[in-house]
Amino acid sequence: MAFKSGSFATFLIVCPTCFFLGIIFSLFPYDYPILWSTVLTPSSHYDYLEAHLRFLHASPPLIPRILHIVIFLGLAGLLTKLYKPSESNMLFDGASLVLYMCGVTVYIANIVKGLRLASAGQYGADLGPTEDEYEQILGREDSLKVLSASNTILALVLVGILVLQAGQWYAESKDIQEDESIAASKKNEKEAGDANAATSGSSTATASKSGRQGSQRKKSN
């Protein structure tokens, strides 16, 4: 089934979404023992995760620039599909845009902040100058757990975007099939009507010709 004119905008949405899911999947070996494993997470695993996060945060400036460009491409694809939107665009692409902005918010509020904390190595007492503030600020392990949970939230949001785009494609495909079937049925009805009209016309012509021949025979007798 051929895509409509918004296929390139859909491409701009699906490709960045899959790109982000790949990044999150690469972090899953670090997140799984913290969030999903029933075995107590050893303290050495937090050291591995913190070292990995420091390495990510210290990456060359080109890496975050590419990441932000891909984020912008996904947002541009959603805004392009919402330009002069149809009912389908308002439903599926509008919900996709809401999920996408939720993902951007989680990225800015949790992940970027968590990377900065892990890179600085300051948690809890290092950030709270007073005892009251110290109790309100998360420690090292809790901060890393929040970062891992944020990755899981982002994965669910991105999967939701893919589901919405697939649902929109399926709905549009069914609409096209229904339109084609309706057009084909109308065409068949029209052809059947033309055939009936032609048949009735030929029958009338034959009957009139037979009547003329009968009258001529009577006159000749």
HELIX and SHEET records of a PDB file:
HELIX    1   1 SER A    7  SER A   26  1                                  20    
HELIX    2   2 PHE A   28  LEU A   35  1                                   8    
HELIX    3   3 SER A   43  HIS A   57  1                                  15    
HELIX    4   4 LEU A   62  LYS A   81  1                                  20    
HELIX    5   5 GLU A   87  SER A   88  1                                   2    
HELIX    6   6 ASN A   89  ASP A   93  3                                   5    
HELIX    7   7 GLY A   94  VAL A  106  1                                  13    
HELIX    8   8 TYR A  107  VAL A  112  3                                   6    
HELIX    9   9 LYS A  113  ALA A  120  1                                   8    
HELIX   10  10 GLY A  124  ASP A  126  5                                   3    
HELIX   11  11 GLU A  131  GLN A  136  1                                   6    
HELIX   12  12 ARG A  140  SER A  220  1                                  81    
END                                                                             
